Amino acid sequence: MSSFFKNKKSIVTWGGVAVVAGLLLVADPAYASFESSLIGIKTKLTNVILPLLSVIGLGIAAISFITGNPNAKQHITYAILGAIFGFGAQAIVDFISQTVR
């Protein structure tokens, strides 16, 4: 058994993450078609999950900067790039769908 599974706390944490992700990504039961289910998942990803992860990343980078981590500049750079993609995800998806059509 790998060392990852020896730590029961990590199993519980990843299990919780999987449950929350599953609940957020499950399409509403009112949708009847596969396409509308995919649209619902895309909407939840681009309007809820990605901006939330962007804010969390910015917060972690800020804490890294405040605590004096030597890699703080790199963390902030990655957090800003992640925020650009996270908050701009809907615009990126719209641009790609307009280009394909």
RAKAQUI-V256379 format. One record per residue. N is the residue number from 1. RES is the residue in three letters. PHI is phi in whole degrees, 0 to 359 (none if undefined). PSI is psi in whole degrees, 0 to 359 (999 if undefined). OMEGA is omega in whole degrees, 0 to 359 (NA if undefined). Layout:
N/RES/PHI/PSI/OMEGA + N/RES/PHI/PSI/OMEGA
This chain:
1/MET/none/137/182 + 2/SER/288/162/181 + 3/SER/292/340/179 + 4/PHE/297/319/183 + 5/PHE/274/352/177 + 6/LYS/288/331/180 + 7/ASN/272/107/184 + 8/LYS/294/333/179 + 9/LYS/296/321/180 + 10/SER/291/326/178 + 11/ILE/295/316/179 + 12/VAL/295/318/180 + 13/THR/297/311/180 + 14/TRP/292/328/175 + 15/GLY/295/318/177 + 16/GLY/296/319/178 + 17/VAL/297/319/180 + 18/ALA/295/320/180 + 19/VAL/294/314/180 + 20/VAL/296/317/179 + 21/ALA/297/320/178 + 22/GLY/296/318/179 + 23/LEU/293/324/180 + 24/LEU/287/329/185 + 25/LEU/268/349/180 + 26/VAL/291/129/180 + 27/ALA/289/152/178 + 28/ASP/296/142/183 + 29/PRO/294/342/182 + 30/ALA/290/338/179 + 31/TYR/286/134/184 + 32/ALA/256/332/185 + 33/SER/257/160/179 + 34/PHE/294/320/181 + 35/GLU/296/317/180 + 36/SER/291/330/175 + 37/SER/294/318/178 + 38/LEU/295/322/177 + 39/ILE/295/320/177 + 40/GLY/297/318/178 + 41/ILE/295/317/179 + 42/LYS/299/319/180 + 43/THR/295/317/179 + 44/LYS/294/322/179 + 45/LEU/294/311/187 + 46/THR/280/336/183 + 47/ASN/257/342/184 + 48/VAL/238/301/191 + 49/ILE/289/311/182 + 50/LEU/295/316/175 + 51/PRO/296/324/178 + 52/LEU/295/316/177 + 53/LEU/296/327/177 + 54/SER/295/316/180 + 55/VAL/294/319/178 + 56/ILE/297/318/178 + 57/GLY/297/319/177 + 58/LEU/296/322/178 + 59/GLY/295/317/178 + 60/ILE/295/320/178 + 61/ALA/295/321/178 + 62/ALA/295/318/178 + 63/ILE/296/320/177 + 64/SER/299/319/180 + 65/PHE/292/318/182 + 66/ILE/293/323/181 + 67/THR/281/354/176 + 68/GLY/83/29/178 + 69/ASN/297/134/180 + 70/PRO/296/339/179 + 71/ASN/262/20/186 + 72/ALA/297/321/180 + 73/LYS/297/320/178 + 74/GLN/294/319/178 + 75/HIS/298/317/180 + 76/ILE/294/319/178 + 77/THR/300/313/179 + 78/TYR/295/322/180 + 79/ALA/294/321/179 + 80/ILE/292/317/176 + 81/LEU/298/319/177 + 82/GLY/296/322/179 + 83/ALA/292/322/178 + 84/ILE/298/314/179 + 85/PHE/288/324/182 + 86/GLY/292/312/180 + 87/PHE/280/337/179 + 88/GLY/264/10/184 + 89/ALA/300/317/181 + 90/GLN/296/319/179 + 91/ALA/294/322/179 + 92/ILE/295/315/179 + 93/VAL/296/318/178 + 94/ASP/297/319/179 + 95/PHE/297/315/181 + 96/ILE/295/318/181 + 97/SER/292/326/176 + 98/GLN/291/324/180 + 99/THR/291/321/181 + 100/VAL/290/323/182 + 101/ARG/290/999/NA
